[in-house]
Amino acid sequence: MTATTDFRDAPTQVSDDITRFEAEYAAQRRTARLAWMIGSALFFVVFLFTAWLGDFFKVTQVTLPDGSRDWRWIIPVGIPRLGDYIVNTIPTLRWDSLGSDLAEWFWRWRVWLDLLVETILIAFMATVLGVVGGFLLSFPAARNLAPNPWIYHICRRYLEITRTVPELVFALIFVFCFSIGPMAGVLAIGLGASGSLGKLYSEVNENIDMRPLEGVKAAGGTWFDQIRYGAVPQVLPNIISYTLLRFEINVRASSIVGYVGAGGLGQEFRTALSLQEYTDLSALFVIIFVTVMVIDYGSEKLRHRVIGLEARP
């Protein structure tokens, strides 16, 4: 005897499935909505607490234009002062005397040009040191490539330490050790760059296809052979992209560490601030901005050539 299907029950079964699906979907929507509301509330509480710690709600005594003192909220009082500071950095440029006005604005251009070259060289040398350190440590710091757990955790902790300590702190340490000069800036920025690049490189390494490495291992290759022939070809385009980005960041960083005597344009920023030469600050900002813009344009072209996008618009 063969079993027969009563097709008269099919519409009822379909209706029950639809009802069950709608109920489960509604329950998931309620859960997602509740989770979103709880997350938003926590975010708002943390935001308010952080704003309070950052003195965004601070009320202080200020001097009014008529000379009297009164209690005011610090943000609306400080914004006009910020505008006054920016206005002081803007030079006077007139069309009929533009050449002389620009010459007065960039009156130390020879000194600034020498320091700009020094800044770029500091960034370049620091990037080289950072790439070497970050590249070598990124493979044992990748969970899927580490030879053993101990090496993995040691490399991870080292990278975390080097990118946690601010570059200015490293610069102060190296200025104390090696005196003022570019060497302190190179070591400070290079050490911080090795931690940041090592982290980025290791994350790229953890997303590679492991089959080429398994093939090298099956052919009798060592761990270094697996990295050389199985991992490096896969991650090389990303490594070049991150390296060029870090070089641009290091140019900006090298213009700051000079503030503590580590070479570069930073010492001019310190001099201009201490002497309240506001137009010199804007001139230095323009120099750094143009330099970073040129480096970014060149890095983009080089990166596109490496990954094969130079022919695309």
C-alpha positions as protocol buffer text, in pm:
chain_id: "A"
residue {
  index: 1
  type: MET
  ca { x: 0 y: 0 z: 0 }
}
residue {
  index: 2
  type: THR
  ca { x: 148 y: 339 z: -99 }
}
residue {
  index: 3
  type: ALA
  ca { x: 94 y: 657 z: 95 }
}
residue {
  index: 4
  type: THR
  ca { x: -98 y: 930 z: -78 }
}
residue {
  index: 5
  type: THR
  ca { x: -68 y: 1304 z: -19 }
}
residue {
  index: 6
  type: ASP
  ca { x: -380 y: 1499 z: 54 }
}
residue {
  index: 7
  type: PHE
  ca { x: -329 y: 1814 z: -153 }
}
residue {
  index: 8
  type: ARG
  ca { x: -624 y: 1973 z: 25 }
}
residue {
  index: 9
  type: ASP
  ca { x: -395 y: 2027 z: 329 }
}
residue {
  index: 10
  type: ALA
  ca { x: -126 y: 2212 z: 124 }
}
residue {
  index: 11
  type: PRO
  ca { x: -282 y: 2561 z: 146 }
}
residue {
  index: 12
  type: THR
  ca { x: -316 y: 2521 z: 522 }
}
residue {
  index: 13
  type: GLN
  ca { x: 49 y: 2414 z: 554 }
}
residue {
  index: 14
  type: VAL
  ca { x: 164 y: 2710 z: 344 }
}
residue {
  index: 15
  type: SER
  ca { x: -46 y: 2948 z: 551 }
}
residue {
  index: 16
  type: ASP
  ca { x: 105 y: 2809 z: 873 }
}
residue {
  index: 17
  type: ASP
  ca { x: 459 y: 2852 z: 733 }
}
residue {
  index: 18
  type: ILE
  ca { x: 390 y: 3210 z: 635 }
}
residue {
  index: 19
  type: THR
  ca { x: 242 y: 3287 z: 976 }
}
residue {
  index: 20
  type: ARG
  ca { x: 542 y: 3129 z: 1151 }
}
residue {
  index: 21
  type: PHE
  ca { x: 784 y: 3323 z: 929 }
}
residue {
  index: 22
  type: GLU
  ca { x: 608 y: 3653 z: 996 }
}
residue {
  index: 23
  type: ALA
  ca { x: 611 y: 3587 z: 1370 }
}
residue {
  index: 24
  type: GLU
  ca { x: 983 y: 3503 z: 1371 }
}
residue {
  index: 25
  type: TYR
  ca { x: 1059 y: 3807 z: 1153 }
}
residue {
  index: 26
  type: ALA
  ca { x: 861 y: 4034 z: 1385 }
}
residue {
  index: 27
  type: ALA
  ca { x: 1045 y: 3891 z: 1688 }
}
residue {
  index: 28
  type: GLN
  ca { x: 1382 y: 3951 z: 1521 }
}
residue {
  index: 29
  type: ARG
  ca { x: 1279 y: 4306 z: 1432 }
}
residue {
  index: 30
  type: ARG
  ca { x: 1180 y: 4371 z: 1794 }
}
residue {
  index: 31
  type: THR
  ca { x: 1512 y: 4228 z: 1915 }
}
residue {
  index: 32
  type: ALA
  ca { x: 1710 y: 4435 z: 1665 }
}
residue {
  index: 33
  type: ARG
  ca { x: 1513 y: 4750 z: 1753 }
}
residue {
  index: 34
  type: LEU
  ca { x: 1568 y: 4692 z: 2125 }
}
residue {
  index: 35
  type: ALA
  ca { x: 1941 y: 4632 z: 2070 }
}
residue {
  index: 36
  type: TRP
  ca { x: 1964 y: 4952 z: 1861 }
}
residue {
  index: 37
  type: MET
  ca { x: 1785 y: 5153 z: 2130 }
}
residue {
  index: 38
  type: ILE
  ca { x: 2009 y: 5015 z: 2406 }
}
residue {
  index: 39
  type: GLY
  ca { x: 2322 y: 5076 z: 2198 }
}
residue {
  index: 40
  type: SER
  ca { x: 2214 y: 5431 z: 2113 }
}
residue {
  index: 41
  type: ALA
  ca { x: 2142 y: 5505 z: 2478 }
}
residue {
  index: 42
  type: LEU
  ca { x: 2482 y: 5372 z: 2585 }
}
residue {
  index: 43
  type: PHE
  ca { x: 2654 y: 5571 z: 2310 }
}
residue {
  index: 44
  type: PHE
  ca { x: 2473 y: 5888 z: 2417 }
}
residue {
  index: 45
  type: VAL
  ca { x: 2567 y: 5834 z: 2783 }
}
residue {
  index: 46
  type: VAL
  ca { x: 2932 y: 5771 z: 2694 }
}
residue {
  index: 47
  type: PHE
  ca { x: 2931 y: 6074 z: 2462 }
}
residue {
  index: 48
  type: LEU
  ca { x: 2794 y: 6302 z: 2734 }
}
residue {
  index: 49
  type: PHE
  ca { x: 3041 y: 6166 z: 2989 }
}
residue {
  index: 50
  type: THR
  ca { x: 3333 y: 6216 z: 2749 }
}
residue {
  index: 51
  type: ALA
  ca { x: 3215 y: 6567 z: 2666 }
}
residue {
  index: 52
  type: TRP
  ca { x: 3197 y: 6645 z: 3038 }
}
residue {
  index: 53
  type: LEU
  ca { x: 3551 y: 6514 z: 3092 }
}
residue {
  index: 54
  type: GLY
  ca { x: 3666 y: 6722 z: 2795 }
}
residue {
  index: 55
  type: ASP
  ca { x: 3525 y: 7045 z: 2949 }
}
residue {
  index: 56
  type: PHE
  ca { x: 3268 y: 7090 z: 2672 }
}
residue {
  index: 57
  type: PHE
  ca { x: 3017 y: 7195 z: 2940 }
}
residue {
  index: 58
  type: LYS
  ca { x: 3264 y: 7412 z: 3131 }
}
residue {
  index: 59
  type: VAL
  ca { x: 3147 y: 7752 z: 3253 }
}
residue {
  index: 60
  type: THR
  ca { x: 3420 y: 8000 z: 3343 }
}
residue {
  index: 61
  type: GLN
  ca { x: 3477 y: 8368 z: 3409 }
}
residue {
  index: 62
  type: VAL
  ca { x: 3565 y: 8573 z: 3102 }
}
residue {
  index: 63
  type: THR
  ca { x: 3646 y: 8935 z: 3036 }
}
residue {
  index: 64
  type: LEU
  ca { x: 3374 y: 9112 z: 2835 }
}
residue {
  index: 65
  type: PRO
  ca { x: 3447 y: 9385 z: 2577 }
}
residue {
  index: 66
  type: ASP
  ca { x: 3356 y: 9655 z: 2831 }
}
residue {
  index: 67
  type: GLY
  ca { x: 3618 y: 9519 z: 3076 }
}
residue {
  index: 68
  type: SER
  ca { x: 3373 y: 9357 z: 3317 }
}
residue {
  index: 69
  type: ARG
  ca { x: 3390 y: 8993 z: 3425 }
}
residue {
  index: 70
  type: ASP
  ca { x: 3106 y: 8745 z: 3392 }
}
residue {
  index: 71
  type: TRP
  ca { x: 3042 y: 8373 z: 3394 }
}
residue {
  index: 72
  type: ARG
  ca { x: 2995 y: 8229 z: 3044 }
}
residue {
  index: 73
  type: TRP
  ca { x: 2991 y: 7893 z: 2866 }
}
residue {
  index: 74
  type: ILE
  ca { x: 3343 y: 7837 z: 2735 }
}
residue {
  index: 75
  type: ILE
  ca { x: 3256 y: 7717 z: 2382 }
}
residue {
  index: 76
  type: PRO
  ca { x: 3069 y: 8027 z: 2252 }
}
residue {
  index: 77
  type: VAL
  ca { x: 3332 y: 8243 z: 2420 }
}
residue {
  index: 78
  type: GLY
  ca { x: 3626 y: 8056 z: 2269 }
}
residue {
  index: 79
  type: ILE
  ca { x: 3501 y: 8034 z: 1909 }
}
residue {
  index: 80
  type: PRO
  ca { x: 3544 y: 8411 z: 1841 }
}
residue {
  index: 81
  type: ARG
  ca { x: 3894 y: 8393 z: 1988 }
}
residue {
  index: 82
  type: LEU
  ca { x: 3972 y: 8109 z: 1748 }
}
residue {
  index: 83
  type: GLY
  ca { x: 3852 y: 8328 z: 1464 }
}
residue {
  index: 84
  type: ASP
  ca { x: 4075 y: 8612 z: 1585 }
}
residue {
  index: 85
  type: TYR
  ca { x: 4374 y: 8376 z: 1594 }
}
residue {
  index: 86
  type: ILE
  ca { x: 4309 y: 8258 z: 1237 }
}
residue {
  index: 87
  type: VAL
  ca { x: 4268 y: 8617 z: 1117 }
}
residue {
  index: 88
  type: ASN
  ca { x: 4606 y: 8705 z: 1270 }
}
residue {
  index: 89
  type: THR
  ca { x: 4773 y: 8428 z: 1066 }
}
residue {
  index: 90
  type: ILE
  ca { x: 4638 y: 8562 z: 734 }
}
residue {
  index: 91
  type: PRO
  ca { x: 4893 y: 8791 z: 569 }
}
residue {
  index: 92
  type: THR
  ca { x: 4811 y: 9116 z: 395 }
}
residue {
  index: 93
  type: LEU
  ca { x: 4812 y: 9053 z: 20 }
}
residue {
  index: 94
  type: ARG
  ca { x: 4741 y: 9333 z: -226 }
}
residue {
  index: 95
  type: TRP
  ca { x: 4719 y: 9288 z: -600 }
}
residue {
  index: 96
  type: ASP
  ca { x: 4927 y: 9596 z: -682 }
}
residue {
  index: 97
  type: SER
  ca { x: 5208 y: 9480 z: -450 }
}
residue {
  index: 98
  type: LEU
  ca { x: 5157 y: 9105 z: -459 }
}
residue {
  index: 99
  type: GLY
  ca { x: 5522 y: 9022 z: -522 }
}
residue {
  index: 100
  type: SER
  ca { x: 5653 y: 9222 z: -228 }
}
residue {
  index: 101
  type: ASP
  ca { x: 5373 y: 9096 z: -3 }
}
residue {
  index: 102
  type: LEU
  ca { x: 5454 y: 8734 z: -86 }
}
residue {
  index: 103
  type: ALA
  ca { x: 5824 y: 8806 z: -32 }
}
residue {
  index: 104
  type: GLU
  ca { x: 5742 y: 8949 z: 310 }
}
residue {
  index: 105
  type: TRP
  ca { x: 5519 y: 8652 z: 390 }
}
residue {
  index: 106
  type: PHE
  ca { x: 5783 y: 8394 z: 298 }
}
residue {
  index: 107
  type: TRP
  ca { x: 6073 y: 8607 z: 415 }
}
residue {
  index: 108
  type: ARG
  ca { x: 6263 y: 8305 z: 555 }
}
residue {
  index: 109
  type: TRP
  ca { x: 6204 y: 8086 z: 254 }
}
residue {
  index: 110
  type: ARG
  ca { x: 6569 y: 7982 z: 221 }
}
residue {
  index: 111
  type: VAL
  ca { x: 6580 y: 7857 z: 580 }
}
residue {
  index: 112
  type: TRP
  ca { x: 6239 y: 7695 z: 548 }
}
residue {
  index: 113
  type: LEU
  ca { x: 6338 y: 7523 z: 223 }
}
residue {
  index: 114
  type: ASP
  ca { x: 6645 y: 7369 z: 386 }
}
residue {
  index: 115
  type: LEU
  ca { x: 6437 y: 7255 z: 682 }
}
residue {
  index: 116
  type: LEU
  ca { x: 6168 y: 7120 z: 446 }
}
residue {
  index: 117
  type: VAL
  ca { x: 6426 y: 6904 z: 271 }
}
residue {
  index: 118
  type: GLU
  ca { x: 6543 y: 6786 z: 612 }
}
residue {
  index: 119
  type: THR
  ca { x: 6183 y: 6711 z: 708 }
}
residue {
  index: 120
  type: ILE
  ca { x: 6125 y: 6502 z: 395 }
}
residue {
  index: 121
  type: LEU
  ca { x: 6451 y: 6313 z: 446 }
}
residue {
  index: 122
  type: ILE
  ca { x: 6359 y: 6243 z: 808 }
}
residue {
  index: 123
  type: ALA
  ca { x: 6022 y: 6108 z: 693 }
}
residue {
  index: 124
  type: PHE
  ca { x: 6185 y: 5898 z: 421 }
}
residue {
  index: 125
  type: MET
  ca { x: 6445 y: 5744 z: 652 }
}
residue {
  index: 126
  type: ALA
  ca { x: 6186 y: 5685 z: 923 }
}
residue {
  index: 127
  type: THR
  ca { x: 5954 y: 5518 z: 670 }
}
residue {
  index: 128
  type: VAL
  ca { x: 6235 y: 5286 z: 559 }
}
residue {
  index: 129
  type: LEU
  ca { x: 6302 y: 5185 z: 919 }
}
residue {
  index: 130
  type: GLY
  ca { x: 5931 y: 5143 z: 986 }
}
residue {
  index: 131
  type: VAL
  ca { x: 5877 y: 4931 z: 675 }
}
residue {
  index: 132
  type: VAL
  ca { x: 6170 y: 4702 z: 757 }
}
residue {
  index: 133
  type: GLY
  ca { x: 6062 y: 4653 z: 1117 }
}
residue {
  index: 134
  type: GLY
  ca { x: 5691 y: 4625 z: 1043 }
}
residue {
  index: 135
  type: PHE
  ca { x: 5743 y: 4391 z: 746 }
}
residue {
  index: 136
  type: LEU
  ca { x: 5969 y: 4150 z: 932 }
}
residue {
  index: 137
  type: LEU
  ca { x: 5742 y: 4136 z: 1238 }
}
residue {
  index: 138
  type: SER
  ca { x: 5412 y: 4123 z: 1049 }
}
residue {
  index: 139
  type: PHE
  ca { x: 5448 y: 3756 z: 954 }
}
residue {
  index: 140
  type: PRO
  ca { x: 5514 y: 3611 z: 1302 }
}
residue {
  index: 141
  type: ALA
  ca { x: 5250 y: 3858 z: 1430 }
}
residue {
  index: 142
  type: ALA
  ca { x: 4984 y: 3709 z: 1202 }
}
residue {
  index: 143
  type: ARG
  ca { x: 4780 y: 3438 z: 1371 }
}
residue {
  index: 144
  type: ASN
  ca { x: 4774 y: 3214 z: 1063 }
}
residue {
  index: 145
  type: LEU
  ca { x: 5149 y: 3248 z: 992 }
}
residue {
  index: 146
  type: ALA
  ca { x: 5315 y: 3255 z: 1337 }
}
residue {
  index: 147
  type: PRO
  ca { x: 5554 y: 2962 z: 1394 }
}
residue {
  index: 148
  type: ASN
  ca { x: 5429 y: 2920 z: 1753 }
}
residue {
  index: 149
  type: PRO
  ca { x: 5201 y: 3105 z: 1998 }
}
residue {
  index: 150
  type: TRP
  ca { x: 5489 y: 3249 z: 2203 }
}
residue {
  index: 151
  type: ILE
  ca { x: 5645 y: 3427 z: 1907 }
}
residue {
  index: 152
  type: TYR
  ca { x: 5300 y: 3548 z: 1800 }
}
residue {
  index: 153
  type: HIS
  ca { x: 5223 y: 3709 z: 2138 }
}
residue {
  index: 154
  type: ILE
  ca { x: 5572 y: 3860 z: 2176 }
}
residue {
  index: 155
  type: CYS
  ca { x: 5555 y: 4024 z: 1833 }
}
residue {
  index: 156
  type: ARG
  ca { x: 5201 y: 4146 z: 1894 }
}
residue {
  index: 157
  type: ARG
  ca { x: 5290 y: 4303 z: 2228 }
}
residue {
  index: 158
  type: TYR
  ca { x: 5598 y: 4472 z: 2081 }
}
residue {
  index: 159
  type: LEU
  ca { x: 5395 y: 4625 z: 1798 }
}
residue {
  index: 160
  type: GLU
  ca { x: 5134 y: 4743 z: 2047 }
}
residue {
  index: 161
  type: ILE
  ca { x: 5398 y: 4914 z: 2263 }
}
residue {
  index: 162
  type: THR
  ca { x: 5568 y: 5093 z: 1974 }
}
residue {
  index: 163
  type: ARG
  ca { x: 5243 y: 5234 z: 1837 }
}
residue {
  index: 164
  type: THR
  ca { x: 5101 y: 5321 z: 2181 }
}
residue {
  index: 165
  type: VAL
  ca { x: 5381 y: 5554 z: 2292 }
}
residue {
  index: 166
  type: PRO
  ca { x: 5338 y: 5895 z: 2122 }
}
residue {
  index: 167
  type: GLU
  ca { x: 5609 y: 5996 z: 1877 }
}
residue {
  index: 168
  type: LEU
  ca { x: 5679 y: 6313 z: 2074 }
}
residue {
  index: 169
  type: VAL
  ca { x: 5763 y: 6100 z: 2378 }
}
residue {
  index: 170
  type: PHE
  ca { x: 5999 y: 5887 z: 2172 }
}
residue {
  index: 171
  type: ALA
  ca { x: 6151 y: 6208 z: 2031 }
}
residue {
  index: 172
  type: LEU
  ca { x: 6214 y: 6346 z: 2380 }
}
residue {
  index: 173
  type: ILE
  ca { x: 6380 y: 6019 z: 2482 }
}
residue {
  index: 174
  type: PHE
  ca { x: 6606 y: 6010 z: 2176 }
}
residue {
  index: 175
  type: VAL
  ca { x: 6690 y: 6381 z: 2207 }
}
residue {
  index: 176
  type: PHE
  ca { x: 6806 y: 6306 z: 2561 }
}
residue {
  index: 177
  type: CYS
  ca { x: 7011 y: 6010 z: 2437 }
}
residue {
  index: 178
  type: PHE
  ca { x: 7157 y: 6146 z: 2111 }
}
residue {
  index: 179
  type: SER
  ca { x: 7120 y: 6524 z: 2153 }
}
residue {
  index: 180
  type: ILE
  ca { x: 6907 y: 6745 z: 1928 }
}
residue {
  index: 181
  type: GLY
  ca { x: 6907 y: 6679 z: 1556 }
}
residue {
  index: 182
  type: PRO
  ca { x: 6749 y: 6471 z: 1280 }
}
residue {
  index: 183
  type: MET
  ca { x: 6862 y: 6136 z: 1424 }
}
residue {
  index: 184
  type: ALA
  ca { x: 6619 y: 6167 z: 1715 }
}
residue {
  index: 185
  type: GLY
  ca { x: 6335 y: 6242 z: 1476 }
}
residue {
  index: 186
  type: VAL
  ca { x: 6420 y: 5949 z: 1248 }
}
residue {
  index: 187
  type: LEU
  ca { x: 6433 y: 5702 z: 1537 }
}
residue {
  index: 188
  type: ALA
  ca { x: 6116 y: 5836 z: 1701 }
}
residue {
  index: 189
  type: ILE
  ca { x: 5905 y: 5832 z: 1385 }
}
residue {
  index: 190
  type: GLY
  ca { x: 6058 y: 5508 z: 1258 }
}
residue {
  index: 191
  type: LEU
  ca { x: 5980 y: 5327 z: 1582 }
}
residue {
  index: 192
  type: GLY
  ca { x: 5620 y: 5444 z: 1580 }
}
residue {
  index: 193
  type: ALA
  ca { x: 5585 y: 5364 z: 1210 }
}
residue {
  index: 194
  type: SER
  ca { x: 5709 y: 5008 z: 1262 }
}
residue {
  index: 195
  type: GLY
  ca { x: 5431 y: 4947 z: 1514 }
}
residue {
  index: 196
  type: SER
  ca { x: 5158 y: 5092 z: 1293 }
}
residue {
  index: 197
  type: LEU
  ca { x: 5278 y: 4928 z: 972 }
}
residue {
  index: 198
  type: GLY
  ca { x: 5336 y: 4596 z: 1147 }
}
residue {
  index: 199
  type: LYS
  ca { x: 4975 y: 4599 z: 1264 }
}
residue {
  index: 200
  type: LEU
  ca { x: 4843 y: 4680 z: 915 }
}
residue {
  index: 201
  type: TYR
  ca { x: 5070 y: 4431 z: 743 }
}
residue {
  index: 202
  type: SER
  ca { x: 4977 y: 4152 z: 986 }
}
residue {
  index: 203
  type: GLU
  ca { x: 4606 y: 4208 z: 924 }
}
residue {
  index: 204
  type: VAL
  ca { x: 4670 y: 4180 z: 550 }
}
residue {
  index: 205
  type: ASN
  ca { x: 4864 y: 3858 z: 613 }
}
residue {
  index: 206
  type: GLU
  ca { x: 4575 y: 3707 z: 806 }
}
residue {
  index: 207
  type: ASN
  ca { x: 4347 y: 3743 z: 502 }
}
residue {
  index: 208
  type: ILE
  ca { x: 4568 y: 3564 z: 247 }
}
residue {
  index: 209
  type: ASP
  ca { x: 4491 y: 3237 z: 73 }
}
residue {
  index: 210
  type: MET
  ca { x: 4677 y: 2961 z: 259 }
}
residue {
  index: 211
  type: ARG
  ca { x: 4678 y: 2713 z: -30 }
}
residue {
  index: 212
  type: PRO
  ca { x: 4998 y: 2848 z: -192 }
}
residue {
  index: 213
  type: LEU
  ca { x: 5177 y: 2814 z: 142 }
}
residue {
  index: 214
  type: GLU
  ca { x: 5050 y: 2460 z: 181 }
}
residue {
  index: 215
  type: GLY
  ca { x: 5185 y: 2382 z: -165 }
}
residue {
  index: 216
  type: VAL
  ca { x: 5530 y: 2517 z: -76 }
}
residue {
  index: 217
  type: LYS
  ca { x: 5525 y: 2320 z: 249 }
}
residue {
  index: 218
  type: ALA
  ca { x: 5424 y: 2000 z: 67 }
}
residue {
  index: 219
  type: ALA
  ca { x: 5722 y: 2049 z: -167 }
}
residue {
  index: 220
  type: GLY
  ca { x: 5954 y: 2052 z: 135 }
}
residue {
  index: 221
  type: GLY
  ca { x: 5982 y: 2428 z: 184 }
}
residue {
  index: 222
  type: THR
  ca { x: 6068 y: 2579 z: 520 }
}
residue {
  index: 223
  type: TRP
  ca { x: 5861 y: 2842 z: 703 }
}
residue {
  index: 224
  type: PHE
  ca { x: 6070 y: 3114 z: 540 }
}
residue {
  index: 225
  type: ASP
  ca { x: 6010 y: 2957 z: 198 }
}
residue {
  index: 226
  type: GLN
  ca { x: 5637 y: 2956 z: 262 }
}
residue {
  index: 227
  type: ILE
  ca { x: 5647 y: 3326 z: 351 }
}
residue {
  index: 228
  type: ARG
  ca { x: 5873 y: 3417 z: 60 }
}
residue {
  index: 229
  type: TYR
  ca { x: 5691 y: 3229 z: -216 }
}
residue {
  index: 230
  type: GLY
  ca { x: 5341 y: 3188 z: -75 }
}
residue {
  index: 231
  type: ALA
  ca { x: 5260 y: 3499 z: 130 }
}
residue {
  index: 232
  type: VAL
  ca { x: 5471 y: 3789 z: 4 }
}
residue {
  index: 233
  type: PRO
  ca { x: 5340 y: 3785 z: -357 }
}
residue {
  index: 234
  type: GLN
  ca { x: 4982 y: 3805 z: -226 }
}
residue {
  index: 235
  type: VAL
  ca { x: 5035 y: 4096 z: 15 }
}
residue {
  index: 236
  type: LEU
  ca { x: 5286 y: 4304 z: -180 }
}
residue {
  index: 237
  type: PRO
  ca { x: 5032 y: 4545 z: -344 }
}
residue {
  index: 238
  type: ASN
  ca { x: 4870 y: 4620 z: -7 }
}
residue {
  index: 239
  type: ILE
  ca { x: 5210 y: 4664 z: 157 }
}
residue {
  index: 240
  type: ILE
  ca { x: 5309 y: 4922 z: -105 }
}
residue {
  index: 241
  type: SER
  ca { x: 4979 y: 5107 z: -59 }
}
residue {
  index: 242
  type: TYR
  ca { x: 5013 y: 5121 z: 321 }
}
residue {
  index: 243
  type: THR
  ca { x: 5379 y: 5221 z: 292 }
}
residue {
  index: 244
  type: LEU
  ca { x: 5302 y: 5519 z: 68 }
}
residue {
  index: 245
  type: LEU
  ca { x: 5025 y: 5628 z: 303 }
}
residue {
  index: 246
  type: ARG
  ca { x: 5260 y: 5603 z: 599 }
}
residue {
  index: 247
  type: PHE
  ca { x: 5523 y: 5811 z: 420 }
}
residue {
  index: 248
  type: GLU
  ca { x: 5268 y: 6090 z: 382 }
}
residue {
  index: 249
  type: ILE
  ca { x: 5182 y: 6062 z: 752 }
}
residue {
  index: 250
  type: ASN
  ca { x: 5551 y: 6067 z: 846 }
}
residue {
  index: 251
  type: VAL
  ca { x: 5605 y: 6393 z: 657 }
}
residue {
  index: 252
  type: ARG
  ca { x: 5349 y: 6557 z: 882 }
}
residue {
  index: 253
  type: ALA
  ca { x: 5492 y: 6385 z: 1189 }
}
residue {
  index: 254
  type: SER
  ca { x: 5847 y: 6494 z: 1108 }
}
residue {
  index: 255
  type: SER
  ca { x: 5730 y: 6854 z: 1095 }
}
residue {
  index: 256
  type: ILE
  ca { x: 5601 y: 6818 z: 1452 }
}
residue {
  index: 257
  type: VAL
  ca { x: 5877 y: 6626 z: 1632 }
}
residue {
  index: 258
  type: GLY
  ca { x: 6113 y: 6912 z: 1551 }
}
residue {
  index: 259
  type: TYR
  ca { x: 5917 y: 7107 z: 1810 }
}
residue {
  index: 260
  type: VAL
  ca { x: 6118 y: 6921 z: 2076 }
}
residue {
  index: 261
  type: GLY
  ca { x: 6448 y: 6951 z: 1890 }
}
residue {
  index: 262
  type: ALA
  ca { x: 6428 y: 6645 z: 1666 }
}
residue {
  index: 263
  type: GLY
  ca { x: 6500 y: 6833 z: 1341 }
}
residue {
  index: 264
  type: GLY
  ca { x: 6284 y: 6955 z: 1056 }
}
residue {
  index: 265
  type: LEU
  ca { x: 6034 y: 7238 z: 1030 }
}
residue {
  index: 266
  type: GLY
  ca { x: 5902 y: 7179 z: 1380 }
}
residue {
  index: 267
  type: GLN
  ca { x: 6164 y: 7408 z: 1533 }
}
residue {
  index: 268
  type: GLU
  ca { x: 6033 y: 7691 z: 1313 }
}
residue {
  index: 269
  type: PHE
  ca { x: 5680 y: 7626 z: 1439 }
}
residue {
  index: 270
  type: ARG
  ca { x: 5813 y: 7654 z: 1794 }
}
residue {
  index: 271
  type: THR
  ca { x: 5997 y: 7978 z: 1717 }
}
residue {
  index: 272
  type: ALA
  ca { x: 5696 y: 8132 z: 1544 }
}
residue {
  index: 273
  type: LEU
  ca { x: 5466 y: 8039 z: 1833 }
}
residue {
  index: 274
  type: SER
  ca { x: 5702 y: 8168 z: 2101 }
}
residue {
  index: 275
  type: LEU
  ca { x: 5757 y: 8499 z: 1918 }
}
residue {
  index: 276
  type: GLN
  ca { x: 5388 y: 8525 z: 1815 }
}
residue {
  index: 277
  type: GLU
  ca { x: 5481 y: 8552 z: 1448 }
}
residue {
  index: 278
  type: TYR
  ca { x: 5138 y: 8445 z: 1330 }
}
residue {
  index: 279
  type: THR
  ca { x: 5195 y: 8500 z: 958 }
}
residue {
  index: 280
  type: ASP
  ca { x: 5500 y: 8274 z: 977 }
}
residue {
  index: 281
  type: LEU
  ca { x: 5272 y: 7999 z: 1107 }
}
residue {
  index: 282
  type: SER
  ca { x: 5044 y: 8030 z: 805 }
}
residue {
  index: 283
  type: ALA
  ca { x: 5345 y: 8031 z: 570 }
}
residue {
  index: 284
  type: LEU
  ca { x: 5475 y: 7712 z: 729 }
}
residue {
  index: 285
  type: PHE
  ca { x: 5128 y: 7558 z: 704 }
}
residue {
  index: 286
  type: VAL
  ca { x: 5113 y: 7640 z: 332 }
}
residue {
  index: 287
  type: ILE
  ca { x: 5455 y: 7480 z: 281 }
}
residue {
  index: 288
  type: ILE
  ca { x: 5353 y: 7161 z: 461 }
}
residue {
  index: 289
  type: PHE
  ca { x: 5017 y: 7151 z: 281 }
}
residue {
  index: 290
  type: VAL
  ca { x: 5171 y: 7184 z: -66 }
}
residue {
  index: 291
  type: THR
  ca { x: 5436 y: 6924 z: 20 }
}
residue {
  index: 292
  type: VAL
  ca { x: 5180 y: 6671 z: 144 }
}
residue {
  index: 293
  type: MET
  ca { x: 4959 y: 6738 z: -161 }
}
residue {
  index: 294
  type: VAL
  ca { x: 5248 y: 6672 z: -401 }
}
residue {
  index: 295
  type: ILE
  ca { x: 5349 y: 6357 z: -213 }
}
residue {
  index: 296
  type: ASP
  ca { x: 4989 y: 6234 z: -212 }
}
residue {
  index: 297
  type: TYR
  ca { x: 4960 y: 6289 z: -588 }
}
residue {
  index: 298
  type: GLY
  ca { x: 5286 y: 6105 z: -655 }
}
residue {
  index: 299
  type: SER
  ca { x: 5191 y: 5823 z: -418 }
}
residue {
  index: 300
  type: GLU
  ca { x: 4855 y: 5781 z: -589 }
}
residue {
  index: 301
  type: LYS
  ca { x: 5017 y: 5756 z: -931 }
}
residue {
  index: 302
  type: LEU
  ca { x: 5274 y: 5505 z: -808 }
}
residue {
  index: 303
  type: ARG
  ca { x: 5012 y: 5298 z: -627 }
}
residue {
  index: 304
  type: HIS
  ca { x: 4789 y: 5285 z: -936 }
}
residue {
  index: 305
  type: ARG
  ca { x: 5083 y: 5180 z: -1150 }
}
residue {
  index: 306
  type: VAL
  ca { x: 5166 y: 4898 z: -909 }
}
residue {
  index: 307
  type: ILE
  ca { x: 4811 y: 4761 z: -892 }
}
residue {
  index: 308
  type: GLY
  ca { x: 4744 y: 4817 z: -1265 }
}
residue {
  index: 309
  type: LEU
  ca { x: 4503 y: 5111 z: -1254 }
}
residue {
  index: 310
  type: GLU
  ca { x: 4719 y: 5363 z: -1441 }
}
residue {
  index: 311
  type: ALA
  ca { x: 4519 y: 5315 z: -1762 }
}
residue {
  index: 312
  type: ARG
  ca { x: 4182 y: 5386 z: -1597 }
}
residue {
  index: 313
  type: PRO
  ca { x: 4042 y: 5741 z: -1579 }
}
